[in-house]
Structures are given as structure tokens and as C-alpha cells.
């Protein structure tokens, strides 16, 4: 599993909005702070608006803000939105995936399912609120 720039940038944008919550934040300000091109950020913001993660107001005095409090956004949900799947192997990408003819006899499938569970559980237990804290509560994760 490799997280794309879209996933990483979406996280950075949402963390930035969480840090500046309470008012509309101009996209150009976020883009400048995060070092993201405005054109690429427009694509990311369109996706985040479409799925209700942020709301935006255009024009003078406009900008973007989170639709919920930072503790209601998990890293897992954000990455699944931007990446489509966090599955480590293609045969686990969707619940009804039968893309592999060897699923019935695959000796490694349980291992991949376990890894998929660990990845999703880990990322679903980190919120934007955690990421804006000076401490790193997720760094004490024990398997």
C-alpha cells in the first residue's frame, strides 16, 4: 500500500483547517502554508466538499472550514476517501472481491486480512484532533 500525494495532501489540508477552525480559511492561505499548488488543491477541495468533509464559500471573505469537529474525522476515513482502498493486496480491495481464483486455497490470505485489519484499525483510531496535538498519542500503538 502506497499513499498517494492526493491522500497525503488531503490530510495536510484538513489538519491545517482543523488548526484554523472557527472561521473560513482562504484556500490560497492553506496552499501557501502547505506548499501545495493551488490547482492541485482545487481538485482535493472539490472531493472534500462533495463528500461533506468541508464546506466552502466563494468570493470575497470566502474560504473553507470543516463541517464537523476535528475529533470526528479519522485518518482512515480520509485516506479511504482519497485512495479508494487501504487494502495491502488487490483481492481485499472490496468486500465482494473475487478477483483471485486462488482465494479458496490461498495460504497467505489470512495474513493479508490480518494486515488489512491492523492498517484500518490503526488509522481509524487517529483523528484530526490527535494530529493537531503537540504530543503524538498514536505513536504508542502496540501490536
Residue pairs with C-beta under 8 A, 6 or more apart in sequence:
1 86
1 87
1 88
1 119
3 79
3 83
4 82
4 83
5 40
6 43
6 44
6 82
6 83
7 78
7 79
7 82
7 83
9 34
9 36
9 40
9 41
9 44
10 44
10 47
10 48
10 78
10 79
10 81
10 82
11 75
11 78
11 79
11 131
12 34
12 36
13 30
13 34
13 36
13 41
13 44
13 45
13 48
14 48
14 53
14 54
14 66
14 73
14 78
14 128
15 128
15 131
15 132
16 25
16 30
16 33
16 34
17 25
17 30
17 54
17 64
17 65
17 66
18 66
18 70
18 73
18 128
18 129
18 131
18 132
19 132
21 65
21 66
21 69
21 70
22 65
23 63
23 65
24 56
24 57
24 61
24 62
24 63
24 64
24 65
25 63
25 64
25 65
26 62
26 63
27 38
27 41
27 42
27 45
27 56
27 63
27 64
28 38
29 63
30 36
30 41
30 64
31 37
31 38
31 41
34 41
36 44
44 82
45 54
45 56
45 64
47 81
47 82
48 54
48 81
49 55
49 56
49 64
51 81
52 67
53 66
53 67
53 73
53 78
53 81
54 64
54 65
54 66
54 67
55 64
55 65
55 67
56 62
56 63
56 64
56 65
57 63
57 64
66 73
66 128
69 129
70 127
70 128
70 129
70 132
71 127
71 128
71 129
72 127
73 127
73 128
74 123
74 124
74 125
74 126
74 127
75 123
75 124
75 126
75 127
75 128
75 131
76 86
76 120
76 122
76 123
76 124
76 126
77 124
79 86
79 123
80 86
84 93
85 92
85 93
85 94
86 116
86 119
86 120
86 123
87 93
87 116
88 112
88 115
88 116
88 119
89 112
89 116
90 97
90 99
90 100
91 97
91 99
91 100
91 103
91 106
91 109
91 112
92 112
92 113
92 116
93 99
100 106
103 109
118 143
122 138
122 141
125 138
125 141
126 138
130 137
130 138
